[in-house]
Amino acid sequence: MQNLTTPDLPSDPPVVNSEEGVSLLVEVDFKWLMAGEGWWIDTTRLHCDPAYVANLVQLAQASDSPALQSCAALLLRQSPCAATLPTH
């Protein structure tokens, strides 16, 4: 008879900062909602290019989707480059 053992599993799940988790969820929501409008997101630029973020937010705010508009506002508030976004 074989002795079946389970692999060693970590006893505690990795700890995720709740703020980081919320930020990630907003980003994922934004990417899916934008994809639904036919716009694809470059994640690298989303994290480091203020002009790119500003352009995406403008596109999202001009859409007919209240969910996308709301998500864009959340993304804008939590964007690491929000302080450097160009003003109109």
Rosetta blueprint (number, residue, H / E / L):
1 M L
2 Q L
3 N L
4 L L
5 T L
6 T L
7 P L
8 D L
9 L L
10 P L
11 S L
12 D L
13 P L
14 P L
15 V L
16 V L
17 N L
18 S H
19 E H
20 E H
21 G H
22 V H
23 S H
24 L H
25 L H
26 V H
27 E H
28 V H
29 D H
30 F H
31 K H
32 W H
33 L H
34 M H
35 A H
36 G H
37 E L
38 G L
39 W L
40 W L
41 I L
42 D L
43 T H
44 T H
45 R H
46 L H
47 H H
48 C H
49 D L
50 P H
51 A H
52 Y H
53 V H
54 A H
55 N H
56 L H
57 V H
58 Q H
59 L H
60 A H
61 Q H
62 A L
63 S L
64 D L
65 S L
66 P H
67 A H
68 L H
69 Q H
70 S H
71 C H
72 A H
73 A H
74 L H
75 L H
76 L H
77 R H
78 Q H
79 S L
80 P L
81 C L
82 A H
83 A H
84 T H
85 L L
86 P L
87 T L
88 H L
